[in-house]
Amino acid sequence: METVLTKMTSLFRSHWRAAAVVALATALSACGKDAAQQSSPQKKAGASSTAAGKEKRPEKKEEHEAGKLVLSAEAQQAAGITTAPLEERAVQEQIAVTATIGPNQDKYAHIAPRVAGKVIRVMANLGDKVKSGQSLALIDSIEVGEAQSAYAQSLSEHALAKAALDRAEKLFADQIIPQKEYLRAKADYEKAKAVLRAAQDKRQALGIGDNASSDGSASIFPLVAPFSGTVIEKAAVLGELAQPDRSLFSVADVSTVWIDANLYEKDLSKVNVGSMATITLAAYPSEMFQGKVTYISNVIDKDSRTIKARVEISNRDGRLKLGMFATASIATGGSAKAPLLPEDGIVLIQGQPTAFVLEGEGFEARPIELGDKLHGQVVIRSGIKPGETVVTHGAYALKAKMLKSQIGDTD
């Protein structure tokens, strides 16, 4: 009896445990479904917002690819942006060549003494304006001293011989002395005159002549400027020995300069002596200097296959410096129509000349090919057609706004 009761009790406990496990599993399953149902709307909302974000970005990307920048009228006015149709105008045909500024060779001199001597005084410095005959330095030379002494001696002997001849002529006329003595006096005078002439020629050959030093020293002579100009080179050093083969000063009259240009063979028939030329320099980008062709060489350089041409130009204000690089635009005499755009309407974007064209309500950055510069205008060879509306002023402001918008797209 106890055994049967014990078995029944054990069986009851097993059934009770199984029922509890089933009830607990059922409760947990219900909780999981409720949580899933509550979180499902949030996931759907997040997914929809992400999809909306993805839908917006392609629109921005497509606008950037169009390459247009849209600005309101107020923004254009604030940035100083003006537009106008690109017009064709008659322009004079020109040949643009590279050039270098050099001195006027007709008024350019290297100054050196004709004899060796010691530099005892230097009176001119680089950049000084000097006049014709002005002393640049004083040279002490033994050879000059000897020449000056010989000249002084011959001058004295000439004076004595002249006085003796005058006396002999008077006595011979009065028949006091024979003709023989008169002829001897005349011969002595001719000899003294020849010696004096030789001494004078020697002084001229040494470069002293009438430029002898005023301090009374026979061996000292001045080195003088041959014409008015500017000292552009100086090698004279106090106390050093000056030699005839070494220039101590270079003087140039820079009121006019020569522009040495190189012409190609294909352009030779288009350029003549007297053709007008326009010179532009990097130092003065907004200015142009006018000159004319004064010389065309008869020899072609065998290495570069170019021909030297010279343009002479006034330089009264001295702004054109020797050795500067320049561009010479030489008129050929013909004319043609070409589209012109102001320089303010052209910018460089990644090294490429670019202009902004108005298309619809937006500005498009368009690469262009440039031609000659003409009084603040630039010839447009390609990239824009005549009649298209282009930005004439304020291109730099548009460039800045375009770059800013591109940087914003990458964020």
ROMAR-647608 format. One record per residue (C-alpha): residue in three letters; residue number from 0; x, y negated, z. Coordinates in steps of 0.2 Angstrom, whole numbers, always signed. Layout:
BEGIN
   r   k     x     y     z
 ALA NUM     X     Y     Z
...
***
This chain:
BEGIN
   r   k     x     y     z
 MET   0    +0    +0    +0
 GLU   1   +14   -12    +4
 THR   2   +23    -8   -12
 VAL   3    +8   -12   -22
 LEU   4    +5   -29   -13
 THR   5   +23   -33   -15
 LYS   6   +22   -30   -34
 MET   7    +6   -41   -36
 THR   8   +15   -55   -26
 SER   9   +30   -55   -38
 LEU  10   +19   -54   -53
 PHE  11    +9   -70   -48
 ARG  12   +25   -80   -45
 SER  13   +31   -76   -62
 HIS  14   +15   -82   -71
 TRP  15   +15   -98   -60
 ARG  16   +33  -102   -66
 ALA  17   +29   -99   -84
 ALA  18   +14  -111   -83
 ALA  19   +24  -125   -75
 VAL  20   +37  -124   -89
 VAL  21   +24  -124  -103
 ALA  22   +16  -140   -95
 LEU  23   +32  -149   -93
 ALA  24   +37  -146  -111
 THR  25   +20  -152  -117
 ALA  26   +22  -168  -107
 LEU  27   +39  -171  -114
 SER  28   +33  -169  -132
 ALA  29   +19  -181  -129
 CYS  30   +32  -194  -123
 GLY  31   +43  -192  -137
 LYS  32   +29  -195  -150
 ASP  33   +24  -211  -141
 ALA  34   +42  -218  -141
 ALA  35   +44  -214  -160
 GLN  36   +27  -222  -164
 GLN  37   +33  -238  -154
 SER  38   +50  -239  -162
 SER  39   +44  -236  -180
 PRO  40   +37  -253  -183
 GLN  41   +53  -261  -177
 LYS  42   +63  -251  -189
 LYS  43   +51  -255  -203
 ALA  44   +53  -274  -199
 GLY  45   +72  -273  -199
 ALA  46   +72  -263  -215
 SER  47   +61  -276  -223
 SER  48   +71  -291  -217
 THR  49   +87  -282  -224
 ALA  50   +79  -279  -241
 ALA  51   +73  -297  -241
 GLY  52   +91  -303  -238
 LYS  53   +97  -292  -252
 GLU  54   +84  -299  -263
 LYS  55   +89  -317  -260
 ARG  56  +108  -315  -263
 PRO  57  +107  -310  -281
 GLU  58   +97  -326  -285
 LYS  59  +112  -336  -278
 LYS  60  +124  -326  -287
 GLU  61  +115  -328  -304
 GLU  62  +115  -347  -301
 HIS  63  +134  -347  -298
 GLU  64  +137  -337  -314
 ALA  65  +127  -350  -324
 GLY  66  +141  -362  -320
 LYS  67  +129  -376  -317
 LEU  68  +129  -389  -303
 VAL  69  +112  -398  -299
 LEU  70  +113  -415  -291
 SER  71   +99  -427  -288
 ALA  72   +99  -444  -295
 GLU  73  +103  -452  -278
 ALA  74  +118  -440  -276
 GLN  75  +124  -444  -293
 GLN  76  +123  -463  -290
 ALA  77  +132  -461  -273
 ALA  78  +146  -451  -281
 GLY  79  +148  -464  -295
 ILE  80  +144  -451  -309
 THR  81  +139  -459  -326
 THR  82  +135  -449  -342
 ALA  83  +134  -454  -360
 PRO  84  +133  -444  -377
 LEU  85  +150  -440  -384
 GLU  86  +153  -451  -399
 GLU  87  +164  -450  -414
 ARG  88  +174  -465  -418
 ALA  89  +187  -470  -431
 VAL  90  +205  -467  -425
 GLN  91  +221  -470  -433
 GLU  92  +231  -454  -437
 GLN  93  +246  -452  -426
 ILE  94  +261  -440  -423
 ALA  95  +265  -437  -405
 VAL  96  +284  -433  -402
 THR  97  +295  -432  -387
 ALA  98  +307  -446  -384
 THR  99  +320  -453  -372
 ILE 100  +324  -471  -368
 GLY 101  +341  -477  -372
 PRO 102  +350  -493  -372
 ASN 103  +351  -505  -387
 GLN 104  +367  -499  -394
 ASP 105  +370  -516  -403
 LYS 106  +371  -524  -385
 TYR 107  +379  -510  -375
 ALA 108  +398  -510  -371
 HIS 109  +410  -500  -361
 ILE 110  +423  -512  -354
 ALA 111  +441  -507  -350
 PRO 112  +458  -516  -350
 ARG 113  +469  -515  -365
 VAL 114  +484  -512  -354
 ALA 115  +488  -503  -338
 GLY 116  +487  -513  -322
 LYS 117  +481  -513  -304
 VAL 118  +464  -518  -299
 ILE 119  +466  -533  -286
 ARG 120  +448  -539  -286
 VAL 121  +431  -533  -291
 MET 122  +418  -547  -293
 ALA 123  +403  -537  -301
 ASN 124  +392  -523  -294
 LEU 125  +379  -511  -301
 GLY 126  +363  -520  -306
 ASP 127  +371  -537  -307
 LYS 128  +365  -549  -321
 VAL 129  +381  -556  -329
 LYS 130  +383  -569  -343
 SER 131  +395  -569  -358
 GLY 132  +413  -572  -353
 GLN 133  +409  -569  -334
 SER 134  +424  -561  -325
 LEU 135  +420  -543  -318
 ALA 136  +437  -539  -311
 LEU 137  +455  -545  -310
 ILE 138  +469  -534  -316
 ASP 139  +488  -536  -312
 SER 140  +498  -530  -326
 ILE 141  +517  -530  -328
 GLU 142  +515  -530  -347
 VAL 143  +504  -545  -347
 GLY 144  +516  -554  -336
 GLU 145  +530  -551  -349
 ALA 146  +518  -556  -363
 GLN 147  +514  -572  -354
 SER 148  +532  -576  -350
 ALA 149  +537  -574  -369
 TYR 150  +522  -585  -374
 ALA 151  +527  -599  -362
 GLN 152  +546  -598  -368
 SER 153  +541  -598  -387
 LEU 154  +529  -613  -383
 SER 155  +544  -622  -376
 GLU 156  +555  -618  -390
 HIS 157  +542  -623  -403
 ALA 158  +541  -640  -395
 LEU 159  +560  -643  -395
 ALA 160  +561  -637  -413
 LYS 161  +547  -649  -418
 ALA 162  +556  -664  -409
 ALA 163  +572  -659  -417
 LEU 164  +564  -659  -434
 ASP 165  +555  -675  -432
 ARG 166  +572  -683  -427
 ALA 167  +581  -675  -442
 GLU 168  +568  -681  -454
 LYS 169  +570  -699  -448
 LEU 170  +589  -699  -448
 PHE 171  +589  -691  -465
 ALA 172  +577  -704  -472
 ASP 173  +589  -717  -466
 GLN 174  +604  -707  -474
 ILE 175  +612  -705  -457
 ILE 176  +614  -686  -458
 PRO 177  +617  -675  -473
 GLN 178  +603  -665  -481
 LYS 179  +611  -649  -474
 GLU 180  +608  -654  -456
 TYR 181  +590  -659  -460
 LEU 182  +587  -642  -468
 ARG 183  +594  -633  -453
 ALA 184  +582  -642  -441
 LYS 185  +568  -638  -453
 ALA 186  +573  -619  -453
 ASP 187  +574  -619  -434
 TYR 188  +557  -626  -432
 GLU 189  +549  -613  -444
 LYS 190  +558  -600  -434
 ALA 191  +551  -606  -418
 LYS 192  +533  -608  -425
 ALA 193  +534  -590  -431
 VAL 194  +540  -584  -413
 LEU 195  +525  -594  -405
 ARG 196  +513  -586  -417
 ALA 197  +519  -569  -413
 ALA 198  +518  -572  -394
 GLN 199  +500  -578  -397
 ASP 200  +495  -563  -406
 LYS 201  +503  -552  -393
 ARG 202  +492  -560  -380
 GLN 203  +476  -558  -391
 ALA 204  +481  -540  -393
 LEU 205  +482  -537  -375
 GLY 206  +465  -545  -372
 ILE 207  +470  -560  -362
 GLY 208  +471  -574  -375
 ASP 209  +463  -589  -367
 ASN 210  +456  -579  -352
 ALA 211  +472  -581  -342
 SER 212  +470  -581  -323
 SER 213  +467  -598  -316
 ASP 214  +477  -594  -300
 GLY 215  +494  -597  -310
 SER 216  +500  -579  -309
 ALA 217  +506  -574  -326
 SER 218  +503  -556  -324
 ILE 219  +485  -557  -318
 PHE 220  +471  -558  -331
 PRO 221  +452  -556  -329
 LEU 222  +441  -542  -337
 VAL 223  +426  -551  -344
 ALA 224  +408  -547  -350
 PRO 225  +407  -548  -369
 PHE 226  +389  -553  -369
 SER 227  +375  -557  -356
 GLY 228  +367  -541  -349
 THR 229  +366  -530  -334
 VAL 230  +380  -519  -326
 ILE 231  +373  -501  -327
 GLU 232  +390  -492  -324
 LYS 233  +404  -496  -312
 ALA 234  +420  -487  -310
 ALA 235  +432  -501  -304
 VAL 236  +439  -498  -287
 LEU 237  +450  -510  -278
 GLY 238  +468  -505  -278
 GLU 239  +467  -492  -291
 LEU 240  +477  -491  -307
 ALA 241  +466  -496  -322
 GLN 242  +470  -487  -339
 PRO 243  +465  -492  -356
 ASP 244  +457  -475  -359
 ARG 245  +445  -477  -344
 SER 246  +430  -488  -343
 LEU 247  +429  -499  -328
 PHE 248  +411  -506  -332
 SER 249  +397  -503  -344
 VAL 250  +386  -518  -348
 ALA 251  +369  -517  -357
 ASP 252  +357  -530  -362
 VAL 253  +341  -520  -357
 SER 254  +329  -534  -363
 THR 255  +326  -522  -378
 VAL 256  +328  -503  -377
 TRP 257  +329  -489  -390
 ILE 258  +317  -474  -390
 ASP 259  +325  -460  -398
 ALA 260  +312  -448  -405
 ASN 261  +314  -431  -414
 LEU 262  +303  -429  -430
 TYR 263  +299  -412  -437
 GLU 264  +302  -409  -456
 LYS 265  +283  -408  -459
 ASP 266  +281  -425  -452
 LEU 267  +295  -434  -461
 SER 268  +284  -439  -476
 LYS 269  +271  -447  -464
 VAL 270  +283  -459  -455
 ASN 271  +292  -474  -462
 VAL 272  +304  -488  -456
 GLY 273  +292  -501  -449
 SER 274  +278  -489  -443
 MET 275  +270  -495  -427
 ALA 276  +272  -483  -412
 THR 277  +264  -482  -395
 ILE 278  +275  -476  -380
 THR 279  +268  -468  -365
 LEU 280  +277  -463  -349
 ALA 281  +273  -452  -334
 ALA 282  +279  -467  -323
 TYR 283  +265  -478  -329
 PRO 284  +251  -466  -335
 SER 285  +238  -480  -337
 GLU 286  +249  -491  -348
 MET 287  +255  -490  -366
 PHE 288  +270  -500  -373
 GLN 289  +270  -505  -392
 GLY 290  +285  -504  -403
 LYS 291  +290  -500  -421
 VAL 292  +301  -488  -430
 THR 293  +318  -496  -435
 TYR 294  +328  -481  -440
 ILE 295  +326  -464  -447
 SER 296  +341  -453  -449
 ASN 297  +347  -445  -465
 VAL 298  +354  -429  -456
 ILE 299  +343  -415  -450
 ASP 300  +349  -407  -434
 LYS 301  +354  -389  -439
 ASP 302  +349  -381  -422
 SER 303  +332  -390  -418
 ARG 304  +328  -393  -436
 THR 305  +322  -411  -431
 ILE 306  +327  -428  -438
 LYS 307  +331  -443  -426
 ALA 308  +320  -458  -427
 ARG 309  +322  -474  -417
 VAL 310  +308  -485  -410
 GLU 311  +314  -502  -403
 ILE 312  +303  -509  -389
 SER 313  +304  -525  -379
 ASN 314  +308  -523  -360
 ARG 315  +308  -540  -353
 ASP 316  +301  -535  -336
 GLY 317  +314  -521  -335
 ARG 318  +302  -507  -330
 LEU 319  +308  -496  -344
 LYS 320  +323  -487  -336
 LEU 321  +337  -479  -347
 GLY 322  +336  -460  -348
 MET 323  +317  -459  -345
 PHE 324  +307  -446  -354
 ALA 325  +293  -453  -365
 THR 326  +280  -448  -378
 ALA 327  +280  -458  -394
 SER 328  +264  -458  -404
 ILE 329  +269  -465  -422
 ALA 330  +255  -471  -433
 THR 331  +255  -463  -450
 GLY 332  +244  -476  -459
 GLY 333  +229  -465  -461
 SER 334  +213  -464  -451
 ALA 335  +199  -451  -447
 LYS 336  +184  -449  -436
 ALA 337  +186  -440  -419
 PRO 338  +176  -438  -403
 LEU 339  +183  -449  -389
 LEU 340  +181  -446  -370
 PRO 341  +187  -458  -357
 GLU 342  +201  -451  -346
 ASP 343  +190  -453  -331
 GLY 344  +179  -439  -338
 ILE 345  +193  -426  -338
 VAL 346  +200  -416  -324
 LEU 347  +211  -401  -322
 ILE 348  +203  -385  -316
 GLN 349  +216  -370  -313
 GLY 350  +227  -380  -325
 GLN 351  +215  -381  -339
 PRO 352  +208  -398  -345
 THR 353  +189  -398  -341
 ALA 354  +174  -409  -344
 PHE 355  +157  -409  -337
 VAL 356  +142  -407  -349
 LEU 357  +124  -411  -344
 GLU 358  +113  -396  -349
 GLY 359   +95  -398  -343
 GLU 360   +96  -403  -325
 GLY 361  +113  -396  -321
 PHE 362  +132  -400  -325
 GLU 363  +142  -387  -333
 ALA 364  +161  -387  -332
 ARG 365  +168  -383  -349
 PRO 366  +186  -381  -354
 ILE 367  +192  -392  -368
 GLU 368  +207  -395  -379
 LEU 369  +214  -413  -379
 GLY 370  +222  -423  -393
 ASP 371  +230  -440  -393
 LYS 372  +228  -454  -380
 LEU 373  +221  -470  -386
 HIS 374  +219  -485  -375
 GLY 375  +211  -475  -360
 GLN 376  +202  -463  -372
 VAL 377  +207  -445  -376
 VAL 378  +203  -436  -393
 ILE 379  +193  -420  -389
 ARG 380  +198  -407  -402
 SER 381  +187  -393  -396
 GLY 382  +176  -388  -382
 ILE 383  +162  -401  -384
 LYS 384  +152  -406  -399
 PRO 385  +148  -424  -404
 GLY 386  +131  -429  -397
 GLU 387  +132  -418  -381
 THR 388  +129  -428  -365
 VAL 389  +145  -428  -355
 VAL 390  +151  -436  -338
 THR 391  +161  -451  -342
 HIS 392  +165  -456  -324
 GLY 393  +165  -447  -308
 ALA 394  +172  -430  -314
 TYR 395  +183  -428  -299
 ALA 396  +168  -430  -288
 LEU 397  +159  -416  -298
 LYS 398  +175  -405  -297
 ALA 399  +175  -407  -278
 LYS 400  +157  -402  -276
 MET 401  +159  -387  -288
 LEU 402  +174  -380  -278
 LYS 403  +164  -383  -262
 SER 404  +149  -373  -268
 GLN 405  +160  -359  -274
 ILE 406  +168  -358  -257
 GLY 407  +151  -358  -249
 ASP 408  +146  -343  -261
 THR 409  +160  -332  -255
 ASP 410  +155  -334  -236
***
